[in-house]
Amino acid sequence: MTTVKDLFDAMPSKFNPEPAAGLTAVYQFDITGEGGGKWYAAIEDSKLTVAPGEHPSPSMTLTMAAPDYIAMSTGKLSGQMAFMTGKLKVKGDLALAMRMKSIFGQ
């Protein structure tokens, strides 16, 4: 069974540096419910750092329940559908959220 922590541990291996070229941004993830937590992914010119906790100045914050985040990250729930149905909430730069699939893969 995949956990939220497993997904964040694997994020660097799924990172696609080409679409992140020239990008400086911090994605904050607030994953709620059992098995959730807070992580951030900082991108600076095609380099990724993933860490647990809260970043002091994220570019955008994604809030989602742990089961929905797992479903979205494993391709069982589309990000667009999650957003339109209120399962995915984004605060900050919405354009960054739309780039997530190309940057982080499935």
Steps between C-alpha positions, in 0.01 A plus 500: 500500500626844407511767771525877473850482649600243234383740227707789636803272550468396132437853367867574416519188282188606307614860458530613137757783488429616141162665565647652817786674317523862615226449761539614858199391705394329821209256500353458850296184556253487790370145499218456750362202690656176610838443339526863389744770592678803358779494245643746255678467169737783415614539140785723397618483140432131437608385849250356748508488879220316682467537877241439771340800669388846400697736281493864620404641159345247260408604146186287523335273754316183406255363759352154458389199708758220518293237308424749223865608474607137470234438232609809306871418529448144379283599203168382638361854537566780255624828644241691297215286631630528857515879467154530340339280768667684789727212602804708405537857624770732372607825662746726323634458145246283316726486192758311708236246597420444133871427431524230768429202275775594253749574781425216742348239269217276615 
